[in-house]
Amino acid sequence: MTKRQMLQAKSIVDESRTEEEIIEDFFDSSMVAEYSSEIFLHLRQKEIEMLPLPDYMANQAEIQWSMRSVLMDWLVQVHFRFALLPETLFLCVNYIDRFLSRKIVSLGKLQLVGATAIFIAAKYEEITAPSVQEIVYMVDGGYDVDEILKAERFMLSILDFDLGWPGPMSFLRRISKADDYDLETRTVAKYFLELTIMDERFVCTPPSFAAAGAHCLARLMLQKGCWTPSHAYYSGYLYEQLQHVMSTMLECCEDAQRHHQAIFEKYSDRRFKRASLYVEAEVHRGFTLLVQLHSRILAVWTAPRITEFSSPISKRYICSILRQITFITHFHISFQALLSGFKDGVRSES
C-alpha cells in the first residue's frame, strides 16, 4: 500500500468507529492502542530482517525440501502433543530455516535441529515449556540430554541470540480487529497459515503478508464479504496484492491430506471447528478466486467511495472482466445443457 492509500483507509476506519469503540480502545491497557502504529511498524521491519534465505536448500548436501516437510509434519505432532501456542510453532519453523540458511546439516542431524528449535521456541513463548527430558522422550531416545543442550547452545550462537521474530499470529490478531475478531474466520485463517510451513514456496514470505492472505482467503471462502478498507488498513495490504499468495494457499488444499496430513487431521477436530474438512469440501465444490473476483468487482462497482481507495482498476477494465466471466458462465451452462441432452438421447436409444 502507498502512504496515500493508507491514509485514505485510516480516514474511512476512523469515520466508521463509534464513540463506545474509541473509549473501549483507550481504556484497554492490553492493546496499547496509542502505540499500535509504532509497534507494528517495528514488527514489519523485524519480519524482513529475520527472514531465512529462500533457496538455502541448494547449499545443503544431504537434505531436500521433501525431508524438511517430513520434519515439519513431525513437529506439528509434537507441538499438538504438548498443547503449545500457535506462536511457538511458527517461531520454531523460523529458527530451523534461519539455521539451515547458515549451516550445512547432515540428514542424521535434521531431527536434532527440529527438536532443538521447538525447545528454544517453547522457552521463548510459553509460560511452562517442555523439559529437556520430555524433548528426549519425543525423539524416542535418538539424542540424549547432553546432545540437546549442546545443540541448543550451538543454535543460539548461530542465530546470534536474535529470537524475537514476529510471527504471523501477531499480524492476524491485528487484522481480526477489522471484523470484530470473528472466530470462524480466524480459525480457518490459522489453518491456512499452518499449512504454509509445509511448502517451500512460503519459506521467505513475510508473516504479515501470509497472515493477510490467509485472513482474506478465509473471509472469501466463508462468504463473510470482500476485503474492506478496514482490512486493508489493519493489514497494510490491498486485495490485489494478496491474490498470488491466496492462489498458492488454495493450491496446497487441492490434495490436503497428501500435502499436510498432520495439520489436516489436527484441524479436522471439533476444537478447531473442523476447519480443514470445511475447506476440503469447498475446494471439491469448485471454490475459485475467479468467482470471488466477480463478486468483488460488483461490490466495488456499487461502492464508489471504496473504489477510489481500494482499486486502481478502470471501469473499462472492469467491464472487460465482467464480459469475459459472463461468457465463460454462459458457455459452461450451454455445454452442460448439451451434455445432458446427449446423455438423454443415449438412454432413449438404449
Backbone torsions as a table, in degrees:
resi	resn	phi	psi	omega
1	MET	NA	141.6	174.2
2	THR	-80.0	165.6	179.4
3	LYS	-62.5	-38.1	180.0
4	ARG	-64.4	-43.9	178.7
5	GLN	-63.9	-38.8	178.0
6	MET	-63.1	-42.0	179.0
7	LEU	-65.9	-38.7	177.3
8	GLN	-63.7	-43.6	178.6
9	ALA	-63.4	-42.6	-179.8
10	LYS	-61.6	-40.8	-179.6
11	SER	-65.3	-38.4	178.0
12	ILE	-66.3	-42.0	178.9
13	VAL	-64.3	-45.5	-179.0
14	ASP	-62.3	-39.6	-179.5
15	GLU	-67.5	-30.6	-176.8
16	SER	-83.7	-12.1	-177.5
17	ARG	-76.3	138.0	177.4
18	THR	-86.4	165.5	179.4
19	GLU	-62.8	-36.6	179.7
20	GLU	-63.8	-40.2	179.1
21	GLU	-65.7	-39.7	179.1
22	ILE	-63.9	-44.6	-179.9
23	ILE	-65.7	-41.4	-179.8
24	GLU	-61.6	-44.3	178.4
25	ASP	-64.0	-38.7	-176.6
26	PHE	-64.8	-38.4	-176.5
27	PHE	-94.7	0.1	177.2
28	ASP	-88.4	94.8	-175.1
29	SER	-66.4	-25.8	-178.5
30	SER	-70.5	-24.3	-178.4
31	MET	-90.7	-14.4	-178.3
32	VAL	35.2	58.7	-173.8
33	ALA	-57.5	-32.5	-177.0
34	GLU	-68.5	-18.7	-179.9
35	TYR	-110.2	1.4	-170.8
36	SER	-59.9	-40.6	-178.8
37	SER	-62.4	-44.8	179.9
38	GLU	-67.2	-38.9	-179.4
39	ILE	-62.2	-48.5	-176.1
40	PHE	-75.4	-24.2	171.5
41	LEU	-65.2	-41.2	177.1
42	HIS	-65.0	-42.3	-179.9
43	LEU	-64.6	-36.8	178.5
44	ARG	-65.3	-31.5	176.4
45	GLN	-73.3	-43.8	-178.5
46	LYS	-65.5	-36.3	-177.2
47	GLU	-63.1	-32.8	178.7
48	ILE	-77.2	-41.1	-178.6
49	GLU	-62.6	-30.8	-172.8
50	MET	-106.1	21.6	176.3
51	LEU	-79.8	146.4	174.7
52	PRO	-76.8	174.3	174.9
53	LEU	-75.2	136.5	-176.7
54	PRO	-68.5	-26.9	-175.6
55	ASP	-117.2	31.7	-174.9
56	TYR	-63.1	-24.7	-177.1
57	MET	-65.4	-21.6	178.6
58	ALA	-65.1	-23.1	-179.6
59	ASN	-91.0	-9.9	-178.8
60	GLN	-84.9	133.8	-175.5
61	ALA	-85.4	-37.3	-170.9
62	GLU	-110.0	-18.3	-175.8
63	ILE	-111.4	154.7	-179.6
64	GLN	-131.3	173.6	-179.4
65	TRP	-60.7	-35.7	-179.8
66	SER	-63.8	-34.1	177.8
67	MET	-71.5	-35.1	174.6
68	ARG	-62.4	-39.6	179.1
69	SER	-62.4	-39.5	177.1
70	VAL	-63.3	-42.1	177.9
71	LEU	-61.9	-44.0	-179.9
72	MET	-62.9	-39.9	178.7
73	ASP	-60.5	-41.9	177.9
74	TRP	-67.0	-41.4	-179.4
75	LEU	-64.9	-35.6	176.8
76	VAL	-61.3	-40.5	179.0
77	GLN	-68.1	-41.5	177.3
78	VAL	-63.3	-45.2	179.6
79	HIS	-59.1	-42.7	179.9
80	PHE	-69.9	-38.5	-179.0
81	ARG	-62.3	-39.6	-179.7
82	PHE	-87.6	-0.7	-179.5
83	ALA	53.3	50.0	-178.2
84	LEU	-85.8	164.9	179.9
85	LEU	-70.4	151.9	175.8
86	PRO	-57.0	-36.3	179.5
87	GLU	-57.8	-35.6	-178.1
88	THR	-64.1	-40.8	-179.9
89	LEU	-64.1	-47.7	-178.5
90	PHE	-66.5	-36.2	178.1
91	LEU	-66.0	-41.5	177.7
92	CYS	-59.1	-44.9	-179.8
93	VAL	-63.3	-40.3	178.2
94	ASN	-62.5	-42.3	178.7
95	TYR	-61.7	-42.8	-179.3
96	ILE	-62.4	-49.0	-176.8
97	ASP	-66.7	-38.0	177.5
98	ARG	-68.3	-38.4	178.6
99	PHE	-64.9	-45.3	-180.0
100	LEU	-69.7	-19.5	175.2
101	SER	-72.3	-21.4	-174.4
102	ARG	-111.4	-21.4	-175.8
103	LYS	-129.7	143.1	173.2
104	ILE	-82.6	128.5	-175.1
105	VAL	-123.2	135.9	176.7
106	SER	-77.4	158.9	-179.5
107	LEU	-60.2	-36.5	-179.0
108	GLY	-67.3	-18.4	-179.2
109	LYS	-103.6	0.7	-175.3
110	LEU	-64.5	-41.9	178.5
111	GLN	-65.6	-33.9	176.8
112	LEU	-62.8	-40.0	177.0
113	VAL	-61.2	-45.2	179.8
114	GLY	-64.6	-44.6	-179.9
115	ALA	-63.9	-40.8	179.1
116	THR	-66.5	-40.9	-179.1
117	ALA	-63.4	-43.4	-179.4
118	ILE	-72.4	-28.5	175.3
119	PHE	-64.2	-46.2	179.7
120	ILE	-68.9	-43.9	-178.4
121	ALA	-62.3	-39.2	178.8
122	ALA	-65.6	-39.0	176.6
123	LYS	-62.1	-35.4	-177.1
124	TYR	-75.4	-39.1	-170.6
125	GLU	-100.7	-35.0	-169.1
126	GLU	-87.5	153.6	172.0
127	ILE	-72.9	-45.0	176.4
128	THR	-122.4	108.5	-177.2
129	ALA	-90.7	153.7	174.7
130	PRO	-60.5	145.4	178.3
131	SER	-76.7	165.0	179.3
132	VAL	-65.2	-30.8	177.4
133	GLN	-65.6	-37.0	178.0
134	GLU	-68.1	-36.0	176.4
135	ILE	-65.0	-41.6	177.1
136	VAL	-60.5	-40.7	178.5
137	TYR	-62.9	-39.9	-177.3
138	MET	-68.8	-26.7	176.6
139	VAL	-89.9	10.7	175.0
140	ASP	57.7	39.1	177.1
141	GLY	73.1	11.9	179.5
142	GLY	-67.1	-25.4	177.7
143	TYR	-138.3	145.9	179.6
144	ASP	-94.6	-179.9	-176.3
145	VAL	-59.7	-45.2	-178.2
146	ASP	-61.4	-39.5	179.8
147	GLU	-66.2	-39.5	178.8
148	ILE	-64.4	-45.9	-178.0
149	LEU	-67.8	-37.5	176.8
150	LYS	-65.5	-41.9	178.2
151	ALA	-65.2	-34.7	178.0
152	GLU	-62.1	-47.5	179.7
153	ARG	-62.3	-40.5	-178.7
154	PHE	-67.2	-43.8	-180.0
155	MET	-64.5	-40.6	178.3
156	LEU	-61.0	-39.3	179.8
157	SER	-69.7	-38.4	178.7
158	ILE	-66.6	-36.1	178.9
159	LEU	-83.2	2.2	-178.8
160	ASP	58.1	28.3	-179.6
161	PHE	56.8	22.9	178.8
162	ASP	-94.0	92.5	-168.9
163	LEU	-108.9	-11.4	-171.4
164	GLY	-85.9	53.4	177.7
165	TRP	-72.0	129.0	179.2
166	PRO	-81.4	101.0	-178.0
167	GLY	-72.7	178.4	-175.1
168	PRO	-67.1	-21.6	-176.6
169	MET	-65.3	-35.3	177.9
170	SER	-62.1	-42.2	-179.5
171	PHE	-73.2	-35.1	178.8
172	LEU	-64.5	-39.4	177.8
173	ARG	-61.8	-41.6	-179.8
174	ARG	-66.3	-42.3	178.6
175	ILE	-64.3	-36.1	-178.3
176	SER	-61.4	-20.8	177.7
177	LYS	-61.8	-27.4	-177.7
178	ALA	-68.7	-24.5	177.6
179	ASP	-123.2	35.1	172.9
180	ASP	58.1	38.2	175.2
181	TYR	55.4	46.0	179.0
182	ASP	-59.4	122.7	-171.9
183	LEU	-69.3	-40.3	-179.9
184	GLU	-61.6	-48.3	179.8
185	THR	-60.4	-43.3	-177.7
186	ARG	-64.3	-40.7	-178.9
187	THR	-67.6	-45.1	178.3
188	VAL	-65.4	-38.2	177.6
189	ALA	-63.0	-38.9	178.0
190	LYS	-64.4	-37.0	176.1
191	TYR	-61.9	-46.3	178.2
192	PHE	-61.5	-38.5	-179.9
193	LEU	-66.8	-43.2	-177.5
194	GLU	-66.9	-35.6	-179.1
195	LEU	-68.0	-17.8	179.2
196	THR	-67.8	-23.4	-178.1
197	ILE	-70.2	-15.6	-178.5
198	MET	-86.9	-10.8	-170.4
199	ASP	-117.4	127.9	-177.4
200	GLU	-65.9	-18.5	179.8
201	ARG	-67.1	-17.0	-178.6
202	PHE	-102.6	2.4	-174.2
203	VAL	-56.6	-41.5	-176.3
204	CYS	-106.9	21.4	178.0
205	THR	-82.5	125.2	177.2
206	PRO	-58.5	136.3	-176.7
207	PRO	-60.5	-31.5	177.8
208	SER	-64.7	-37.2	179.8
209	PHE	-69.3	-44.6	178.3
210	ALA	-63.1	-41.4	179.9
211	ALA	-63.7	-43.1	179.1
212	ALA	-64.4	-43.6	178.7
213	GLY	-63.8	-42.4	179.6
214	ALA	-64.2	-42.5	-179.1
215	HIS	-67.2	-43.6	-179.9
216	CYS	-63.7	-44.6	179.5
217	LEU	-63.6	-39.6	178.0
218	ALA	-62.7	-43.1	178.4
219	ARG	-61.5	-44.2	-179.3
220	LEU	-65.5	-43.1	-177.4
221	MET	-69.0	-33.9	178.6
222	LEU	-85.7	0.6	-179.3
223	GLN	56.3	45.2	179.2
224	LYS	-91.6	-0.8	-179.9
225	GLY	117.5	177.0	-176.2
226	CYS	-87.9	-179.4	-179.8
227	TRP	-79.0	108.8	-172.9
228	THR	-89.6	168.5	173.4
229	PRO	-56.1	-32.6	177.8
230	SER	-64.3	-43.8	178.2
231	HIS	-64.6	-40.6	178.9
232	ALA	-64.1	-39.0	-179.3
233	TYR	-67.8	-48.2	-176.1
234	TYR	-73.6	-24.1	179.3
235	SER	-94.4	-33.2	-175.8
236	GLY	87.3	11.1	-178.2
237	TYR	-131.4	142.5	172.9
238	LEU	-84.5	160.7	178.8
239	TYR	-56.9	-42.5	-177.3
240	GLU	-59.8	-32.8	-179.5
241	GLN	-72.5	-21.4	-172.3
242	LEU	-95.8	-6.9	-172.7
243	GLN	-61.4	-41.5	-177.7
244	HIS	-67.0	-45.4	-178.2
245	VAL	-66.7	-34.7	176.8
246	MET	-66.8	-40.3	178.4
247	SER	-61.7	-40.3	179.8
248	THR	-67.2	-41.9	176.5
249	MET	-61.1	-40.5	179.9
250	LEU	-65.0	-37.8	176.4
251	GLU	-60.1	-39.2	-179.4
252	CYS	-64.9	-20.0	-177.2
253	CYS	-93.7	-5.0	-177.3
254	GLU	-67.5	-33.6	174.2
255	ASP	-134.4	67.8	-168.7
256	ALA	-60.3	-42.3	-174.9
257	GLN	-71.1	-19.6	173.2
258	ARG	-87.1	-39.1	-174.9
259	HIS	-74.2	-41.0	-176.4
260	HIS	-149.2	69.3	-172.8
261	GLN	-59.8	-48.9	-176.8
262	ALA	-63.5	-40.8	179.5
263	ILE	-68.2	-39.8	178.4
264	PHE	-60.5	-46.9	-179.7
265	GLU	-64.9	-39.2	178.9
266	LYS	-60.3	-47.0	-176.3
267	TYR	-84.8	2.1	172.4
268	SER	-86.5	-5.5	179.7
269	ASP	-75.8	152.7	-179.7
270	ARG	-61.5	-30.8	-179.9
271	ARG	-62.4	-25.9	178.5
272	PHE	-107.3	24.6	176.3
273	LYS	56.7	24.7	179.7
274	ARG	49.7	44.0	-175.7
275	ALA	-60.2	-41.0	-177.4
276	SER	-65.9	-36.0	178.7
277	LEU	-68.3	-38.3	178.1
278	TYR	-64.1	-46.2	-179.7
279	VAL	-63.2	-42.8	179.1
280	GLU	-59.6	-43.0	179.5
281	ALA	-64.1	-40.6	179.9
282	GLU	-66.6	-39.8	179.0
283	VAL	-65.2	-43.7	179.0
284	HIS	-68.3	-25.5	178.0
285	ARG	-76.4	-11.7	176.0
286	GLY	104.1	23.8	178.4
287	PHE	-62.0	129.1	176.3
288	THR	-139.3	154.8	177.4
289	LEU	-72.1	-20.0	178.8
290	LEU	-63.0	-44.9	178.7
291	VAL	-64.3	-40.4	-179.8
292	GLN	-66.6	-34.2	177.7
293	LEU	-63.6	-39.5	178.3
294	HIS	-60.1	-45.2	178.9
295	SER	-64.4	-39.2	-177.6
296	ARG	-67.5	-40.1	179.6
297	ILE	-61.7	-41.1	178.1
298	LEU	-63.4	-38.9	179.2
299	ALA	-65.2	-42.7	179.6
300	VAL	-65.7	-37.9	-178.5
301	TRP	-60.6	-36.0	-177.6
302	THR	-91.7	4.6	-180.0
303	ALA	-131.7	76.2	-175.2
304	PRO	-61.2	-27.4	-179.5
305	ARG	-64.6	-38.8	179.9
306	ILE	-79.8	-30.1	-177.8
307	THR	-57.8	-42.5	-177.8
308	GLU	-61.1	-37.0	-178.0
309	PHE	-81.5	-50.0	-162.3
310	SER	-94.7	-14.3	-173.4
311	SER	-138.6	119.1	176.4
312	PRO	-83.2	7.0	-175.9
313	ILE	-72.4	130.4	178.8
314	SER	-75.9	160.2	179.7
315	LYS	-64.1	-36.5	178.6
316	ARG	-61.3	-41.3	179.8
317	TYR	-68.0	-39.1	178.1
318	ILE	-61.3	-45.8	179.6
319	CYS	-61.5	-39.1	178.9
320	SER	-62.2	-45.7	179.1
321	ILE	-62.1	-44.9	-178.7
322	LEU	-61.7	-40.6	178.9
323	ARG	-63.0	-41.2	-180.0
324	GLN	-64.8	-43.6	-179.5
325	ILE	-65.9	-41.2	178.8
326	THR	-61.9	-42.3	178.9
327	PHE	-62.2	-45.8	-179.8
328	ILE	-61.4	-42.4	-179.8
329	THR	-62.8	-47.0	-179.8
330	HIS	-64.1	-39.4	178.6
331	PHE	-62.7	-42.6	-179.8
332	HIS	-62.7	-44.1	-179.2
333	ILE	-64.6	-43.9	-179.8
334	SER	-63.5	-41.7	180.0
335	PHE	-64.2	-41.7	178.8
336	GLN	-63.3	-39.8	179.0
337	ALA	-65.2	-42.4	178.3
338	LEU	-63.0	-43.3	179.6
339	LEU	-64.0	-40.7	179.2
340	SER	-63.2	-42.1	178.5
341	GLY	-64.3	-38.1	178.4
342	PHE	-63.6	-43.0	179.7
343	LYS	-64.3	-40.7	179.3
344	ASP	-63.6	-38.2	178.8
345	GLY	-64.9	-40.4	178.5
346	VAL	-63.8	-41.6	-179.4
347	ARG	-64.3	-41.8	-177.5
348	SER	-66.8	-35.3	179.0
349	GLU	-70.0	-33.8	-179.7
350	SER	-79.4	NA	NA
